[in-house]
Amino acid sequence: MVLAMIVLSAIGIGAAEDGHGGGSVATVLASGLALVAAVVVFVRYVANPLTERLARTPELPVIFAIALAAMFAAFGDHVGLGKEVGGLMAGVALASTPYRETIAARLAPLPDFLLLFFFIALGATLDLSLLGMHVAGAILFSLFVLIGNPLIVLAIMGWMGYRKRTGFLAGLTVAQISEFSLIFMATGVSMGQSSQSRSALSPWSV
């Protein structure tokens, strides 16, 4: 998902500059690699000793997690990767620390609270008048997600030697699309890779 969003950002910048954005595209890709490298360095050399010192004060790990997410998100937005990629990489960095469960438990109310506003904003931007234009596409994608995905997983699990019941239960878990699809579609719209009318199809196929 991170790789796809980095590529989408690079393509969007190149398209916005009418084919003369080679330098910008290279900058975006290099920034993506730099962000990944920064996470690797943080995980390997900084995460454990830093979080161990911060954990001596109960409030500091939570403040540090929010600050790290804001810093990575700001960097991602500044170089054209998007705030979403930066925030996700900050989460990856925090997941490697020995205090990840403590941080996640104390941050749990915050994502639940912000998720409410995410869906409010999503609902507020839906244009129901465009729904009729995409009924066939919405039905097609919904059938693929609800039926196609489970069948693919069932076939893969059977090929790997699992029982049909195990493959069926695993297939049921992928008969959905997470909010990442909405974020990915919104990124495409903001980058000019998709129209606003096509974005109306995405929520209805979830």
N, C-alpha and C positions, 0 to 999 in steps of 0.2 A: 504494500500500500504506500509506504514512504517512497519507494523507488518510482512508483507510478505517478505520484504527485510531483516529484522532482522533475520527471520527464515532461509532465503536463505543463508545469511552470516554464520550463525551458522552451517548449514548443510555442507556448502562448507569447512569450517575449519575442521569439524569432518572428512569429506571424505579425505581431504588433508593429514591428519595425520593417515590414515588407521585404523580408528576406535579407536585410542588411544588419541583422542583429547577431551575427556569428560570435562577436566578442561577448555580448550579453548572455547568449546561450551558454558559452563556455564558462562565463563567470558563475552562472546559476549552478551548472553541474559541478564546478570546482568548489563552490560554497557548500553544496550538498555533501561532497566528499570530506570537506573540512569539518562540517558539523558531525558527521559520523566519526571522524578521527578524534574530534574533541570529546565525544562521548566515550570512545575507547580509552583515551588517556585518563579521563575522569574516573572511569570504572576501575582501571588498573592501578592508578597511583594516588588518587585523591579521595575517592568515595569513602572507603573504610575509615581511615584516620580522621577525616573531617566529620563524618556523621557520628563517630564515637565521641568526639569532643562536644559536638552540639547536643548529643543525647543527655548530657549532664544537666541541661536545663530543659524541662519538658516542652516548653513553648517553641524553642528554637528549631527543632526538626520540621515542624509544620511551616513556620515562617520561611525557613530555608527552601523547602519544597516549592512554595508559592513563588518565591523570588527566582529560583532556578527556572521554573516554568515560564515566568514572565521574561526572563533574560533570553532563553532559547527562542521563545515565540517572537520577541522583538528582533532578534538576529535573523530568524527565518523570514520574517516579513520584510526586513531591510534589504536582504539580498535577493528577494523574489521567490523564495521557497514557499512562503505562506506561514501564517502563525500556527496553523494546525500541525505542520510537519515539525516545527520547532518545539511545540508543546509535547508532541508525541515522543520526540527524542529525549526531552527532559524526563518523561516518565520512564523511558528505557534506562536512562542513567540512574534514576532513583531505585529502579527495580533490582539493581545489582547490589544495593547496600544491605547490610545485616539488619537494618531497622525498617525495612520496607513494609513489613506488616504493621508496625506501630504507626508509621506515617500514613499508610493507606487507611487504617482504622480511624485516625483522627481527621483525615480529609474526607471521609465518606459522606458526611452531611453536605459538604460543599458541592461535589459533583451532582448529587441528587437535587440540590436547590437550583443550580445553574441549568440542569437538564430541563427543568420546567420552563425556563425562559427560552431555551433552544426550540422546544416544540411550540411555544407561543409565537415566536418569531417565524417559525416554519408555517404554522397555520395562517398567520397574518399575511404572508406573501403568496399564498395559494390563490390562483385565479381560476375559479370553478368554471368560468365561461370557456376556458381552453380545454376542459376535460373531454368534451365531445369530439374534439379534433384528434384525440389520441386513444380512443376506446380500443381499437384493434391492437395497437402497440402495447397498451397497458395489459390487455388480456394475454397477449403472446408472452410478454416478459413475466407476468405473474405465473402463468402455467410452467414456464421454464424453471422459475425459482421454486414453486411449490411441488412440482412433479419431477422436472428434469434433474435438479440438483440431488434429491434423494436417490434417484435411480443411478446416477453416476457414482455416488458414494457407495451405494449397495453393490454395484459391479466391481468397484475397486476393492472393497472389503472382501467380497467373495473371491477375487483373484488372489488376495493375500492370505486366504485360507480361513477367514473368520466364518462363524456360523451365520445363517441368514438372519436370525433374530438380532444378532449383534450388528450386522450391517444395516438392518432396518432401523434400529434405534439410533445408530450413528447418522443415518440418512435424514432422520427426522430433525436432528439438531441443525442441519444446514438448510432446512426448508424456510428460510427467512433471509432478509438482508438487513444488516445493521445500519446505524446512522452514518457509518463511514460512506455509504453510497450517496447520501445526501450531501455530505461534505465534499466528496469528490465531484459531484455534479455541480455544486455551487462554485467550486474552484474552476471548473471548465467554463461556466458562464462568465465569471469575473475575468477570465483570461481570453474571452472571445472565441472559445472553441465550441461553444454550444449556445443556442438561442434561449431566451427566457421562456418561449413557448414549449420548447423541448424539455426544459427543466420541470415543467408541470407534470411530465410523465413519470419522473423518478419517484415522488412520494407515493403515487398510486400503485406502483408496482412493488412496493415494500411488503 
